[in-house]
Amino acid sequence: MMKTTLKKEPKSKARLEARISTQVHSTLKRAAEIQGRTVTDFVVEAALSAATKTIEESHIVRLSLEGQRAFAEALLNPPEPNEALKKALERHEKLFGKKG
């Protein structure tokens, strides 16, 4: 059997620079040392973690208590479809066929 080896492509890199105060740098350096990492590794991981959290939170819908009640009520007792919804259903059925 012939073994195929794939060459790994080098990961593309981008550069990020920031001007920070010496106090901030000292704090970052100390935190990185505590974790046994370089300042760069520490900053990149912290920034990536914060960015990921921000993106995830932007996809979460938060409703007030009143909004939660209105949403639950609409699910339990949906209103009759209006003309716009009926037309949208007709267009959908023309494009994709009738289900059921």
C-alpha positions in Angstrom: 0.0 0.0 0.0 1.3 3.4 -1.0 1.4 6.0 1.8 0.5 9.5 0.8 2.0 12.4 2.7 0.4 15.8 2.7 2.5 18.9 3.1 1.1 21.2 5.7 0.6 24.7 4.5 2.0 27.3 6.9 -0.7 29.1 8.8 -1.3 32.6 7.5 -0.5 35.3 10.0 -1.7 38.8 10.7 -0.1 41.4 12.8 -1.8 43.4 15.6 -0.1 46.3 17.3 -1.2 48.4 20.2 0.2 51.2 22.2 -0.3 50.7 25.9 0.9 52.3 29.1 3.8 50.8 31.0 1.4 50.0 33.8 -0.9 48.0 31.5 2.2 46.2 30.1 3.4 45.3 33.5 0.0 43.9 34.5 -0.2 41.9 31.3 3.4 40.6 31.8 2.7 39.6 35.4 -0.5 37.7 34.4 1.3 36.0 31.5 4.1 34.9 33.8 1.6 33.5 36.3 0.2 31.3 33.6 3.6 30.5 32.2 3.0 32.1 28.9 4.4 34.9 26.8 2.7 38.3 26.8 1.8 37.8 23.2 0.2 34.4 23.9 -1.6 35.8 26.9 -2.9 38.8 25.1 -4.0 36.9 22.0 -5.9 34.3 24.0 -7.6 36.9 26.2 -8.6 39.0 23.1 -9.8 35.9 21.3 -11.8 34.8 24.3 -13.4 38.3 24.7 -14.2 38.4 20.9 -15.8 35.0 20.9 -17.9 35.8 23.9 -19.0 39.1 22.3 -20.0 37.4 19.1 -21.9 34.6 20.9 -23.7 37.1 23.1 -24.8 39.1 20.1 -26.8 36.0 18.9 -28.7 35.7 22.2 -32.1 37.3 22.3 -32.9 38.9 25.6 -36.5 39.7 26.4 -38.0 41.7 29.2 -40.6 39.9 31.4 -43.3 41.5 29.3 -41.6 40.4 26.1 -41.3 36.9 27.4 -45.0 36.8 28.2 -46.0 38.2 24.8 -43.7 35.7 23.0 -45.2 32.7 25.0 -48.7 34.0 24.3 -48.0 34.2 20.6 -46.7 30.6 20.6 -49.7 29.3 22.6 -52.3 31.3 20.8 -50.9 32.4 17.4 -52.9 35.2 15.6 -54.6 34.5 12.3 -52.3 35.0 9.3 -52.5 38.4 7.7 -52.6 39.0 4.0 -48.8 39.5 3.7 -48.2 36.1 5.4 -50.8 34.4 3.2 -49.1 35.8 0.1 -45.7 34.7 1.4 -47.0 31.2 1.9 -48.4 31.1 -1.7 -45.0 32.3 -3.1 -43.2 29.6 -1.0 -45.5 26.9 -2.2 -45.0 27.9 -5.8 -41.2 27.8 -5.4 -40.9 24.7 -3.2 -44.2 22.9 -3.5 -46.9 22.3 -0.9 -45.9 20.2 2.1 -48.1 17.9 4.1 
